[in-house]
Amino acid sequence: MGITIHFQGRLRDRADVGRLVEEVADIARTLHWRRRTVDGDLKGIRFHPHPDCEPVALLFDSGGRLRNPLLAGTDESGVCFVKTQFAPVEVHIAIVKLFRHLKKRYFSEFTVTDEGDYWESGDRRVLEEKIAFLAEKIEEVGRRIAGVRTEPGDSAEDLVERIERCLSEMDDGPDRSPGRGPER
C-alpha cells in the first residue's frame, strides 16, 4: 500500500540503451542518487533516489523493451514500478520529470500510471493530498492490526480471520479518497 508509479515501454531504437544509461547515470550523479549499471541478459541502470523510496530499474531486453526482473517469465514482465509513498514529495516529482524527459528522447512507447496523479495533472497539491490520504489509511491499518489480540491455541487462520474482519470494518463507509466525488 502506498503511492506507486507504474511504467512500461519500448525504446525507439534498441541501440539507445547505452545513451539512455549514460544520461540517467549523469542525472543520478548530479542529484546524488545511488546508481548501478546492469549488463547481463537485461541491460540498463538501477538508481535509488532516496532511502525512503524504492529503487528505480530501467532494464531492457534485447528488443529494447523495459523488463521487470521480479516478474520475469510472466505476461506482466514489462510492467515496472516504484513506490514513492514514504519519500519526500520532491522525489516523486523528480522521477516523473525524468520519465517525461526519457519518454520524449528515447521511447516509441511509454505509458505511466501514477497513483499520485502527478504524471497526469502536474499538480503538486493533488499529489500531496493523495500521499497524505494514504498515509492516514496506512496508520489506521497499523492501529487496527495492533489491536487484534491472539488467544492461546489460535491458529494462523484464526488470526487471519480476525485481521480480515478488523480491516473489513474500514470498508463500511463510502470511499473518501481525494479526487473522488460522491458515490452514485
C-alpha positions in Angstrom: 0.0 0.0 0.0 1.3 3.4 -0.9 1.6 5.8 -3.9 3.4 4.0 -6.7 4.3 4.9 -10.2 3.8 2.0 -12.7 5.5 2.3 -16.1 6.3 0.3 -19.2 7.7 1.0 -22.6 9.9 0.2 -25.6 12.8 2.2 -27.0 12.6 3.7 -30.5 16.0 2.1 -31.2 17.4 -0.7 -29.0 20.8 0.7 -29.6 19.8 3.7 -27.5 20.2 1.7 -24.2 23.8 2.9 -23.8 23.0 6.5 -24.4 20.0 6.3 -22.0 22.1 4.7 -19.3 24.8 7.3 -19.6 22.3 10.1 -19.4 20.4 8.7 -16.4 23.8 7.9 -14.7 24.8 11.6 -15.2 21.5 12.9 -13.9 21.6 10.5 -10.9 25.2 11.5 -10.1 24.2 15.2 -10.3 21.2 14.5 -7.9 23.4 12.4 -5.6 21.3 9.3 -6.2 23.0 5.9 -5.8 23.2 4.1 -9.2 24.4 0.9 -10.7 24.6 -0.1 -14.4 23.4 -3.6 -15.3 24.9 -5.5 -18.2 23.6 -9.1 -18.4 20.6 -10.6 -20.1 18.9 -7.3 -19.3 20.9 -4.1 -19.8 20.2 -0.7 -18.2 20.5 1.1 -14.9 19.1 1.0 -11.4 19.1 4.1 -9.3 18.0 4.8 -5.8 16.7 8.4 -5.4 16.1 8.4 -1.7 16.4 5.9 1.2 12.6 6.1 1.7 11.8 5.3 -1.9 12.1 2.0 -3.8 14.9 1.9 -6.3 14.0 2.5 -10.0 15.1 -0.1 -12.5 15.3 0.9 -16.2 16.3 -2.6 -17.6 15.8 -3.5 -21.2 15.7 -6.8 -23.1 17.5 -7.3 -26.5 14.4 -5.8 -28.3 14.6 -2.6 -26.3 11.5 -3.3 -24.2 11.5 -2.4 -20.4 11.5 -5.5 -18.3 10.9 -6.1 -14.6 13.2 -9.0 -13.5 11.0 -9.6 -10.5 8.2 -10.6 -12.9 10.4 -12.5 -15.4 8.5 -15.2 -17.3 5.1 -13.7 -16.7 2.8 -11.8 -19.1 3.4 -8.8 -16.8 7.2 -8.8 -17.2 7.1 -5.4 -18.9 5.3 -3.6 -16.1 7.8 -1.8 -13.8 7.0 0.2 -10.7 8.5 2.4 -8.0 6.8 3.1 -4.7 7.4 6.7 -3.5 4.9 6.9 -0.7 7.4 7.3 2.1 9.9 9.6 0.4 9.6 13.4 0.2 7.1 14.6 -2.5 10.0 16.1 -4.4 11.3 12.6 -5.1 8.1 11.5 -6.8 8.1 14.7 -8.8 11.7 14.3 -9.9 11.0 10.7 -11.1 8.0 11.8 -13.1 10.0 14.7 -14.6 12.8 12.3 -15.5 10.3 9.9 -17.1 8.8 12.7 -19.1 12.2 13.6 -20.4 13.1 10.0 -21.2 9.8 9.4 -23.0 10.4 12.3 -25.3 14.0 11.5 -26.0 14.2 7.6 -26.2 10.8 5.8 -26.2 8.5 4.9 -29.1 6.0 3.6 -26.5 5.9 4.7 -22.8 2.9 4.5 -20.5 2.7 5.6 -16.9 0.1 5.0 -14.3 0.8 7.4 -11.4 -1.3 6.6 -8.3 -0.4 10.1 -7.2 -1.9 11.6 -10.4 1.2 13.9 -10.8 2.0 12.4 -14.2 -1.5 13.3 -15.5 -2.0 16.6 -13.6 1.4 18.1 -12.9 -0.4 19.3 -9.7 1.8 19.0 -6.6 -1.2 19.7 -4.4 -3.1 16.7 -5.8 0.0 14.5 -5.2 0.4 15.8 -1.6 -3.3 15.1 -0.9 -3.1 11.6 -2.2 0.1 10.9 -0.2 -1.5 12.3 3.0 -4.7 10.3 2.5 -2.8 7.0 2.0 -0.5 7.8 5.0 -3.6 8.3 7.1 -5.1 4.9 5.9 -1.7 3.1 6.5 -1.6 4.5 10.1 -5.2 3.4 10.6 -4.5 -0.1 9.3 -1.5 -0.3 11.7 -3.6 0.8 14.7 -6.3 -1.7 13.9 -4.0 -4.6 13.4 -2.1 -3.7 16.5 -5.4 -4.1 18.4 -6.0 -7.6 17.1 -5.5 -10.0 20.0 -4.5 -13.6 19.9 -5.6 -16.3 22.2 -3.7 -19.4 23.3 -4.3 -22.1 20.8 -5.2 -19.7 17.9 -4.3 -21.0 14.5 -2.8 -18.8 11.8 -6.2 -19.0 10.1 -7.9 -17.6 13.3 -5.5 -14.7 13.3 -6.0 -14.0 9.6 -9.8 -14.1 10.1 -9.6 -11.6 12.9 -7.4 -9.3 10.9 -9.7 -9.5 7.8 -12.7 -8.8 10.0 -10.9 -5.8 11.5 -9.9 -4.4 8.1 -13.4 -5.0 6.6 -14.8 -2.6 9.2 -12.7 0.1 7.5 -14.6 -0.6 4.2 -18.0 0.0 5.7 -18.1 3.7 4.7 -18.0 5.4 1.3 -14.7 5.9 -0.5 -13.4 9.3 0.7 -10.1 9.3 -1.3 -9.1 12.6 -2.8 -10.4 13.3 -6.2 -13.5 11.1 -5.8 -16.9 12.6 -5.9 -19.9 11.2 -4.1 -20.9 7.7 -4.9 -23.9 7.3 -7.2 
